[in-house]
Amino acid sequence: RILIFPKGNNVDHLSLYLDVADSATLPYGWSRYAQFSLAVINQIHNKYSIRK
């Protein structure tokens, strides 16, 4: 899941985190490789939209 803090997480800017749901129930040493991208869409001027 993605955690979003629009006013930041003890900072003055947007904070985003990729979180593992129910991580407390996973065995010690558990890991997972994840690949994701983030897109910011400008609905007025598409040339300003970005994906990273």
C-alpha distance matrix in Angstrom:
0.0 3.8 6.5 9.8 13.2 15.8 18.7 17.4 16.7 20.4 21.2 22.7 20.1 16.6 13.9 10.5 8.3 6.0 5.3 6.5 6.6 10.4 11.4 14.7 15.8 15.6 19.1 20.4 20.0 17.1 15.4 13.6 14.2 11.6 12.9 11.4 13.2 13.1 15.8 17.6 20.0 23.4 24.7 28.2 28.8 26.8 28.3 26.2 22.9 21.1 18.5 17.7
3.8 0.0 3.8 6.4 10.0 12.3 15.3 14.0 13.8 17.6 17.9 19.2 16.4 12.8 10.4 6.9 5.6 4.7 5.9 8.8 9.7 13.3 13.8 16.9 18.6 18.4 21.7 22.4 21.8 19.3 17.3 15.5 15.5 12.6 13.0 10.8 11.7 10.7 13.3 14.7 17.4 20.5 22.1 25.5 26.0 24.3 25.6 23.2 20.1 18.4 16.2 15.4
6.5 3.8 0.0 3.8 6.8 9.8 12.3 10.9 10.5 14.2 15.0 16.4 14.1 10.8 8.1 5.7 5.0 6.4 6.8 10.1 10.7 13.7 14.1 16.7 19.0 19.3 22.5 23.0 22.7 20.6 19.0 17.8 18.1 15.5 16.1 14.0 14.5 12.9 15.3 15.9 18.7 21.4 23.1 26.2 26.9 25.7 27.0 24.2 21.4 19.9 18.3 17.4
9.8 6.4 3.8 0.0 3.8 6.1 9.0 8.3 9.1 12.8 12.9 13.6 11.1 7.6 6.0 4.8 6.7 9.1 10.4 13.9 14.5 17.5 17.8 20.3 22.7 23.0 26.2 26.5 26.1 24.1 22.3 21.0 20.8 18.0 17.9 15.3 14.8 12.4 14.0 13.8 16.5 18.7 20.5 23.4 24.2 23.4 24.7 21.7 19.3 18.2 17.2 16.7
13.2 10.0 6.8 3.8 0.0 3.8 5.5 5.0 6.2 9.7 9.9 10.5 8.7 5.9 5.1 6.4 8.7 11.9 12.9 16.5 17.1 19.6 19.8 21.7 24.6 25.1 28.2 28.1 27.8 26.3 24.7 23.8 23.7 21.1 21.0 18.5 17.8 15.2 16.5 15.6 18.3 19.9 21.9 24.3 25.2 24.9 26.0 22.7 20.8 19.9 19.5 18.9
15.8 12.3 9.8 6.1 3.8 0.0 3.8 5.6 8.5 11.2 10.4 9.5 7.4 4.8 6.6 8.4 11.6 14.6 16.2 19.8 20.4 23.1 23.4 25.5 28.2 28.7 31.8 31.8 31.4 29.7 27.9 26.7 26.2 23.3 22.7 19.8 18.4 15.2 15.7 13.9 16.2 17.2 19.2 21.2 22.4 22.4 23.7 20.2 18.8 18.4 18.7 18.7
18.7 15.3 12.3 9.0 5.5 3.8 0.0 3.8 7.0 8.6 7.8 6.6 5.9 5.5 7.5 10.5 13.5 17.0 18.3 21.9 22.5 24.9 25.0 26.7 29.7 30.3 33.2 32.8 32.5 31.3 29.6 28.8 28.4 25.9 25.4 22.7 21.4 18.2 18.9 16.9 19.2 19.9 22.0 23.6 24.6 25.0 25.9 22.3 21.3 21.0 21.5 21.2
17.4 14.0 10.9 8.3 5.0 5.6 3.8 0.0 3.8 5.9 5.0 5.7 4.9 4.6 4.9 8.4 11.0 14.7 16.0 19.7 20.8 23.1 22.7 24.3 27.5 27.9 30.5 29.9 29.4 28.4 26.7 26.1 25.8 23.5 23.3 21.0 20.0 17.3 18.6 17.2 20.1 21.2 23.6 25.4 26.0 26.0 26.6 22.9 21.8 20.8 20.8 19.9
16.7 13.8 10.5 9.1 6.2 8.5 7.0 3.8 0.0 3.8 5.4 8.0 8.1 7.7 6.1 8.9 10.2 13.8 14.5 17.9 19.0 20.9 20.1 21.4 24.8 25.3 27.8 26.9 26.7 26.0 24.6 24.5 24.6 22.8 23.1 21.3 20.9 18.7 20.6 19.8 22.9 24.4 26.9 28.9 29.4 29.1 29.6 26.1 24.7 23.2 22.8 21.4
20.4 17.6 14.2 12.8 9.7 11.2 8.6 5.9 3.8 0.0 3.8 7.1 8.9 10.0 9.2 12.4 13.6 17.3 17.8 21.1 22.3 23.8 22.8 23.7 27.3 27.8 30.0 28.8 28.6 28.3 27.1 27.4 27.5 25.9 26.2 24.5 24.1 21.9 23.7 22.6 25.7 26.8 29.4 31.1 31.5 31.6 31.8 28.1 27.1 25.7 25.6 24.0
21.2 17.9 15.0 12.9 9.9 10.4 7.8 5.0 5.4 3.8 0.0 3.8 5.7 8.0 8.1 11.8 13.8 17.5 18.8 22.4 23.9 25.9 24.8 26.2 29.7 29.8 32.0 30.7 30.1 29.7 28.0 28.0 27.5 25.7 25.5 23.6 22.7 20.3 21.8 20.4 23.5 24.3 27.2 28.6 28.7 28.9 28.8 25.1 24.4 23.1 23.3 21.8
22.7 19.2 16.4 13.6 10.5 9.5 6.6 5.7 8.0 7.1 3.8 0.0 3.8 7.2 9.0 12.8 15.6 19.4 21.1 24.8 26.2 28.5 27.7 29.2 32.6 32.7 35.1 34.0 33.3 32.7 30.8 30.4 29.6 27.5 26.8 24.5 23.0 20.2 21.0 19.1 21.8 22.1 24.9 25.9 26.2 26.7 26.7 22.9 22.7 21.8 22.6 21.6
20.1 16.4 14.1 11.1 8.7 7.4 5.9 4.9 8.1 8.9 5.7 3.8 0.0 3.8 6.4 10.0 13.2 16.8 18.9 22.7 24.3 26.9 26.2 28.2 31.4 31.3 33.8 33.0 32.0 31.0 28.9 28.0 27.0 24.6 23.7 21.2 19.5 16.5 17.2 15.3 18.2 18.7 21.6 22.9 23.0 23.3 23.3 19.6 19.1 18.1 18.8 18.0
16.6 12.8 10.8 7.6 5.9 4.8 5.5 4.6 7.7 10.0 8.0 7.2 3.8 0.0 3.8 6.7 10.3 13.7 16.0 19.8 21.2 24.1 23.7 25.9 28.8 28.8 31.5 31.0 30.1 28.7 26.5 25.4 24.4 21.7 20.8 18.1 16.5 13.5 14.4 12.7 15.7 16.8 19.6 21.4 21.7 21.6 22.0 18.4 17.2 16.2 16.5 15.9
13.9 10.4 8.1 6.0 5.1 6.6 7.5 4.9 6.1 9.2 8.1 9.0 6.4 3.8 0.0 3.8 6.8 10.4 12.5 16.3 18.0 20.8 20.1 22.3 25.3 25.1 27.7 27.2 26.3 25.0 22.9 22.0 21.3 18.8 18.4 16.1 15.2 12.8 14.6 14.0 17.3 19.1 21.8 24.0 24.2 23.6 24.0 20.6 18.9 17.3 16.7 15.4
10.5 6.9 5.7 4.8 6.4 8.4 10.5 8.4 8.9 12.4 11.8 12.8 10.0 6.7 3.8 0.0 3.8 7.0 9.5 13.3 15.1 18.2 17.6 20.4 22.9 22.5 25.3 25.0 24.0 22.3 20.0 18.7 18.0 15.4 15.0 12.6 12.1 10.1 12.5 12.8 16.2 18.6 21.1 23.8 23.9 22.7 23.4 20.3 18.0 16.1 14.8 13.4
8.3 5.6 5.0 6.7 8.7 11.6 13.5 11.0 10.2 13.6 13.8 15.6 13.2 10.3 6.8 3.8 0.0 3.8 6.0 9.8 12.0 15.0 14.0 16.9 19.4 18.8 21.5 21.3 20.3 18.5 16.4 15.3 15.1 12.8 13.2 11.6 12.3 11.3 14.4 15.5 18.9 21.7 24.1 26.9 27.0 25.5 26.1 23.3 20.7 18.4 16.4 14.6
6.0 4.7 6.4 9.1 11.9 14.6 17.0 14.7 13.8 17.3 17.5 19.4 16.8 13.7 10.4 7.0 3.8 0.0 3.8 7.0 9.7 13.0 12.1 15.4 17.4 16.4 19.1 19.3 18.2 15.9 13.6 12.0 11.9 9.4 10.4 9.2 10.9 10.9 14.4 16.2 19.5 22.7 24.8 28.0 27.9 26.0 26.7 24.3 21.3 18.8 16.2 14.4
5.3 5.9 6.8 10.4 12.9 16.2 18.3 16.0 14.5 17.8 18.8 21.1 18.9 16.0 12.5 9.5 6.0 3.8 0.0 3.8 6.3 9.3 8.5 11.8 13.8 13.2 16.2 16.6 16.1 13.8 12.2 11.4 12.4 10.7 12.7 12.2 14.3 14.5 17.8 19.6 22.7 25.9 27.8 31.0 31.3 29.3 30.3 27.9 24.8 22.5 19.9 18.1
6.5 8.8 10.1 13.9 16.5 19.8 21.9 19.7 17.9 21.1 22.4 24.8 22.7 19.8 16.3 13.3 9.8 7.0 3.8 0.0 3.8 6.4 5.6 9.3 10.5 9.7 12.9 13.9 13.7 11.0 9.9 9.3 11.3 10.4 13.3 13.5 16.3 17.1 20.5 22.6 25.5 28.9 30.5 33.9 34.2 32.1 33.1 30.9 27.7 25.3 22.4 20.6
6.6 9.7 10.7 14.5 17.1 20.4 22.5 20.8 19.0 22.3 23.9 26.2 24.3 21.2 18.0 15.1 12.0 9.7 6.3 3.8 0.0 3.8 5.5 8.5 9.3 9.7 13.4 15.1 15.7 12.9 12.7 12.2 14.5 13.5 16.2 16.1 18.7 19.2 22.2 24.1 26.7 30.0 31.3 34.8 35.4 33.4 34.8 32.6 29.4 27.4 24.6 23.2
10.4 13.3 13.7 17.5 19.6 23.1 24.9 23.1 20.9 23.8 25.9 28.5 26.9 24.1 20.8 18.2 15.0 13.0 9.3 6.4 3.8 0.0 3.8 5.5 5.8 7.3 11.1 13.1 14.6 12.2 13.1 13.5 16.5 16.2 19.3 19.5 22.4 22.9 26.0 27.9 30.4 33.7 35.0 38.5 39.2 37.2 38.6 36.4 33.1 31.1 28.4 26.8
11.4 13.8 14.1 17.8 19.8 23.4 25.0 22.7 20.1 22.8 24.8 27.7 26.2 23.7 20.1 17.6 14.0 12.1 8.5 5.6 5.5 3.8 0.0 3.8 5.4 5.4 8.7 10.0 11.2 9.1 10.2 11.3 14.5 14.8 18.1 18.8 21.8 22.6 26.0 28.0 30.9 34.2 35.8 39.2 39.6 37.5 38.6 36.3 33.1 30.8 27.9 25.9
14.7 16.9 16.7 20.3 21.7 25.5 26.7 24.3 21.4 23.7 26.2 29.2 28.2 25.9 22.3 20.4 16.9 15.4 11.8 9.3 8.5 5.5 3.8 0.0 3.8 5.7 8.2 9.3 11.7 10.6 12.6 14.5 17.8 18.4 21.8 22.6 25.5 26.2 29.5 31.3 34.2 37.4 39.0 42.4 42.9 41.0 42.0 39.6 36.6 34.2 31.5 29.5
15.8 18.6 19.0 22.7 24.6 28.2 29.7 27.5 24.8 27.3 29.7 32.6 31.4 28.8 25.3 22.9 19.4 17.4 13.8 10.5 9.3 5.8 5.4 3.8 0.0 3.8 6.6 9.2 11.8 10.2 12.7 14.4 18.0 18.9 22.4 23.5 26.6 27.7 30.9 33.0 35.7 39.1 40.5 44.0 44.5 42.4 43.6 41.4 38.2 35.9 32.9 31.0
15.6 18.4 19.3 23.0 25.1 28.7 30.3 27.9 25.3 27.8 29.8 32.7 31.3 28.8 25.1 22.5 18.8 16.4 13.2 9.7 9.7 7.3 5.4 5.7 3.8 0.0 3.8 6.6 8.5 6.5 9.1 11.1 14.9 16.3 20.0 21.5 24.9 26.4 29.8 32.2 35.0 38.5 40.1 43.5 43.8 41.5 42.4 40.3 37.1 34.5 31.4 29.2
19.1 21.7 22.5 26.2 28.2 31.8 33.2 30.5 27.8 30.0 32.0 35.1 33.8 31.5 27.7 25.3 21.5 19.1 16.2 12.9 13.4 11.1 8.7 8.2 6.6 3.8 0.0 3.8 6.3 5.6 9.3 12.1 15.8 18.0 21.7 23.8 27.2 29.0 32.5 35.0 38.0 41.5 43.2 46.6 46.7 44.3 45.0 43.0 39.8 37.0 33.8 31.4
20.4 22.4 23.0 26.5 28.1 31.8 32.8 29.9 26.9 28.8 30.7 34.0 33.0 31.0 27.2 25.0 21.3 19.3 16.6 13.9 15.1 13.1 10.0 9.3 9.2 6.6 3.8 0.0 3.8 5.5 9.0 12.5 15.9 18.4 22.0 24.2 27.5 29.2 32.9 35.3 38.5 41.9 43.9 47.2 47.0 44.7 45.2 43.0 40.0 37.0 33.9 31.2
20.0 21.8 22.7 26.1 27.8 31.4 32.5 29.4 26.7 28.6 30.1 33.3 32.0 30.1 26.3 24.0 20.3 18.2 16.1 13.7 15.7 14.6 11.2 11.7 11.8 8.5 6.3 3.8 0.0 3.8 6.4 10.1 13.1 16.0 19.5 22.0 25.4 27.4 31.1 33.7 36.9 40.3 42.5 45.7 45.3 42.8 43.1 41.0 38.1 34.9 31.7 28.8
17.1 19.3 20.6 24.1 26.3 29.7 31.3 28.4 26.0 28.3 29.7 32.7 31.0 28.7 25.0 22.3 18.5 15.9 13.8 11.0 12.9 12.2 9.1 10.6 10.2 6.5 5.6 5.5 3.8 0.0 3.8 7.1 10.6 13.2 16.9 19.3 22.8 24.9 28.6 31.3 34.4 37.9 39.9 43.2 42.9 40.3 40.7 38.8 35.7 32.7 29.4 26.7
15.4 17.3 19.0 22.3 24.7 27.9 29.6 26.7 24.6 27.1 28.0 30.8 28.9 26.5 22.9 20.0 16.4 13.6 12.2 9.9 12.7 13.1 10.2 12.6 12.7 9.1 9.3 9.0 6.4 3.8 0.0 3.8 6.9 9.7 13.3 15.9 19.4 21.7 25.4 28.3 31.3 34.9 37.0 40.2 39.7 37.1 37.3 35.5 32.4 29.3 25.9 23.2
13.6 15.5 17.8 21.0 23.8 26.7 28.8 26.1 24.5 27.4 28.0 30.4 28.0 25.4 22.0 18.7 15.3 12.0 11.4 9.3 12.2 13.5 11.3 14.5 14.4 11.1 12.1 12.5 10.1 7.1 3.8 0.0 3.8 6.3 10.0 12.7 16.4 18.9 22.5 25.6 28.5 32.1 34.1 37.4 36.8 34.0 34.4 32.8 29.6 26.5 23.0 20.4
14.2 15.5 18.1 20.8 23.7 26.2 28.4 25.8 24.6 27.5 27.5 29.6 27.0 24.4 21.3 18.0 15.1 11.9 12.4 11.3 14.5 16.5 14.5 17.8 18.0 14.9 15.8 15.9 13.1 10.6 6.9 3.8 0.0 3.8 6.9 10.2 13.7 16.7 20.2 23.5 26.3 29.9 32.1 35.2 34.4 31.4 31.6 30.1 27.0 23.7 20.1 17.5
11.6 12.6 15.5 18.0 21.1 23.3 25.9 23.5 22.8 25.9 25.7 27.5 24.6 21.7 18.8 15.4 12.8 9.4 10.7 10.4 13.5 16.2 14.8 18.4 18.9 16.3 18.0 18.4 16.0 13.2 9.7 6.3 3.8 0.0 3.8 6.5 10.2 13.1 16.6 19.9 22.7 26.3 28.3 31.6 30.8 27.9 28.2 26.8 23.5 20.4 16.8 14.4
12.9 13.0 16.1 17.9 21.0 22.7 25.4 23.3 23.1 26.2 25.5 26.8 23.7 20.8 18.4 15.0 13.2 10.4 12.7 13.3 16.2 19.3 18.1 21.8 22.4 20.0 21.7 22.0 19.5 16.9 13.3 10.0 6.9 3.8 0.0 3.8 7.1 10.5 13.7 17.2 19.9 23.5 25.6 28.7 27.7 24.7 24.8 23.6 20.3 17.1 13.4 11.1
11.4 10.8 14.0 15.3 18.5 19.8 22.7 21.0 21.3 24.5 23.6 24.5 21.2 18.1 16.1 12.6 11.6 9.2 12.2 13.5 16.1 19.5 18.8 22.6 23.5 21.5 23.8 24.2 22.0 19.3 15.9 12.7 10.2 6.5 3.8 0.0 3.8 6.9 10.1 13.6 16.2 19.9 21.9 25.1 24.3 21.4 21.8 20.4 17.0 14.1 10.5 8.7
13.2 11.7 14.5 14.8 17.8 18.4 21.4 20.0 20.9 24.1 22.7 23.0 19.5 16.5 15.2 12.1 12.3 10.9 14.3 16.3 18.7 22.4 21.8 25.5 26.6 24.9 27.2 27.5 25.4 22.8 19.4 16.4 13.7 10.2 7.1 3.8 0.0 3.8 6.7 10.2 12.9 16.4 18.7 21.6 20.6 17.7 18.0 16.6 13.3 10.3 6.7 5.4
13.1 10.7 12.9 12.4 15.2 15.2 18.2 17.3 18.7 21.9 20.3 20.2 16.5 13.5 12.8 10.1 11.3 10.9 14.5 17.1 19.2 22.9 22.6 26.2 27.7 26.4 29.0 29.2 27.4 24.9 21.7 18.9 16.7 13.1 10.5 6.9 3.8 0.0 3.8 6.8 9.8 13.3 15.7 18.7 18.0 15.5 16.1 14.1 10.8 8.2 5.5 5.4
15.8 13.3 15.3 14.0 16.5 15.7 18.9 18.6 20.6 23.7 21.8 21.0 17.2 14.4 14.6 12.5 14.4 14.4 17.8 20.5 22.2 26.0 26.0 29.5 30.9 29.8 32.5 32.9 31.1 28.6 25.4 22.5 20.2 16.6 13.7 10.1 6.7 3.8 0.0 3.8 6.2 9.7 12.1 15.0 14.3 11.8 12.7 11.0 7.4 5.6 4.1 6.5
17.6 14.7 15.9 13.8 15.6 13.9 16.9 17.2 19.8 22.6 20.4 19.1 15.3 12.7 14.0 12.8 15.5 16.2 19.6 22.6 24.1 27.9 28.0 31.3 33.0 32.2 35.0 35.3 33.7 31.3 28.3 25.6 23.5 19.9 17.2 13.6 10.2 6.8 3.8 0.0 3.8 6.7 9.5 12.2 11.7 10.0 11.1 8.6 5.6 5.4 6.4 8.8
20.0 17.4 18.7 16.5 18.3 16.2 19.2 20.1 22.9 25.7 23.5 21.8 18.2 15.7 17.3 16.2 18.9 19.5 22.7 25.5 26.7 30.4 30.9 34.2 35.7 35.0 38.0 38.5 36.9 34.4 31.3 28.5 26.3 22.7 19.9 16.2 12.9 9.8 6.2 3.8 0.0 3.8 6.0 8.9 8.8 7.0 9.2 7.5 4.5 6.6 8.4 11.7
23.4 20.5 21.4 18.7 19.9 17.2 19.9 21.2 24.4 26.8 24.3 22.1 18.7 16.8 19.1 18.6 21.7 22.7 25.9 28.9 30.0 33.7 34.2 37.4 39.1 38.5 41.5 41.9 40.3 37.9 34.9 32.1 29.9 26.3 23.5 19.9 16.4 13.3 9.7 6.7 3.8 0.0 3.8 5.5 5.6 5.4 7.8 5.9 5.0 8.4 11.2 14.4
24.7 22.1 23.1 20.5 21.9 19.2 22.0 23.6 26.9 29.4 27.2 24.9 21.6 19.6 21.8 21.1 24.1 24.8 27.8 30.5 31.3 35.0 35.8 39.0 40.5 40.1 43.2 43.9 42.5 39.9 37.0 34.1 32.1 28.3 25.6 21.9 18.7 15.7 12.1 9.5 6.0 3.8 0.0 3.8 5.9 6.1 9.6 9.0 8.1 11.5 14.0 17.4
28.2 25.5 26.2 23.4 24.3 21.2 23.6 25.4 28.9 31.1 28.6 25.9 22.9 21.4 24.0 23.8 26.9 28.0 31.0 33.9 34.8 38.5 39.2 42.4 44.0 43.5 46.6 47.2 45.7 43.2 40.2 37.4 35.2 31.6 28.7 25.1 21.6 18.7 15.0 12.2 8.9 5.5 3.8 0.0 3.8 6.3 9.1 8.8 9.5 13.3 16.3 19.7
28.8 26.0 26.9 24.2 25.2 22.4 24.6 26.0 29.4 31.5 28.7 26.2 23.0 21.7 24.2 23.9 27.0 27.9 31.3 34.2 35.4 39.2 39.6 42.9 44.5 43.8 46.7 47.0 45.3 42.9 39.7 36.8 34.4 30.8 27.7 24.3 20.6 18.0 14.3 11.7 8.8 5.6 5.9 3.8 0.0 3.8 5.5 5.9 7.5 11.2 14.6 17.9
26.8 24.3 25.7 23.4 24.9 22.4 25.0 26.0 29.1 31.6 28.9 26.7 23.3 21.6 23.6 22.7 25.5 26.0 29.3 32.1 33.4 37.2 37.5 41.0 42.4 41.5 44.3 44.7 42.8 40.3 37.1 34.0 31.4 27.9 24.7 21.4 17.7 15.5 11.8 10.0 7.0 5.4 6.1 6.3 3.8 0.0 3.8 5.3 5.3 8.8 11.7 15.3
28.3 25.6 27.0 24.7 26.0 23.7 25.9 26.6 29.6 31.8 28.8 26.7 23.3 22.0 24.0 23.4 26.1 26.7 30.3 33.1 34.8 38.6 38.6 42.0 43.6 42.4 45.0 45.2 43.1 40.7 37.3 34.4 31.6 28.2 24.8 21.8 18.0 16.1 12.7 11.1 9.2 7.8 9.6 9.1 5.5 3.8 0.0 3.8 5.6 8.2 11.5 14.6
26.2 23.2 24.2 21.7 22.7 20.2 22.3 22.9 26.1 28.1 25.1 22.9 19.6 18.4 20.6 20.3 23.3 24.3 27.9 30.9 32.6 36.4 36.3 39.6 41.4 40.3 43.0 43.0 41.0 38.8 35.5 32.8 30.1 26.8 23.6 20.4 16.6 14.1 11.0 8.6 7.5 5.9 9.0 8.8 5.9 5.3 3.8 0.0 3.8 6.4 10.2 13.0
22.9 20.1 21.4 19.3 20.8 18.8 21.3 21.8 24.7 27.1 24.4 22.7 19.1 17.2 18.9 18.0 20.7 21.3 24.8 27.7 29.4 33.1 33.1 36.6 38.2 37.1 39.8 40.0 38.1 35.7 32.4 29.6 27.0 23.5 20.3 17.0 13.3 10.8 7.4 5.6 4.5 5.0 8.1 9.5 7.5 5.3 5.6 3.8 0.0 3.8 7.1 10.4
21.1 18.4 19.9 18.2 19.9 18.4 21.0 20.8 23.2 25.7 23.1 21.8 18.1 16.2 17.3 16.1 18.4 18.8 22.5 25.3 27.4 31.1 30.8 34.2 35.9 34.5 37.0 37.0 34.9 32.7 29.3 26.5 23.7 20.4 17.1 14.1 10.3 8.2 5.6 5.4 6.6 8.4 11.5 13.3 11.2 8.8 8.2 6.4 3.8 0.0 3.8 6.7
18.5 16.2 18.3 17.2 19.5 18.7 21.5 20.8 22.8 25.6 23.3 22.6 18.8 16.5 16.7 14.8 16.4 16.2 19.9 22.4 24.6 28.4 27.9 31.5 32.9 31.4 33.8 33.9 31.7 29.4 25.9 23.0 20.1 16.8 13.4 10.5 6.7 5.5 4.1 6.4 8.4 11.2 14.0 16.3 14.6 11.7 11.5 10.2 7.1 3.8 0.0 3.8
17.7 15.4 17.4 16.7 18.9 18.7 21.2 19.9 21.4 24.0 21.8 21.6 18.0 15.9 15.4 13.4 14.6 14.4 18.1 20.6 23.2 26.8 25.9 29.5 31.0 29.2 31.4 31.2 28.8 26.7 23.2 20.4 17.5 14.4 11.1 8.7 5.4 5.4 6.5 8.8 11.7 14.4 17.4 19.7 17.9 15.3 14.6 13.0 10.4 6.7 3.8 0.0
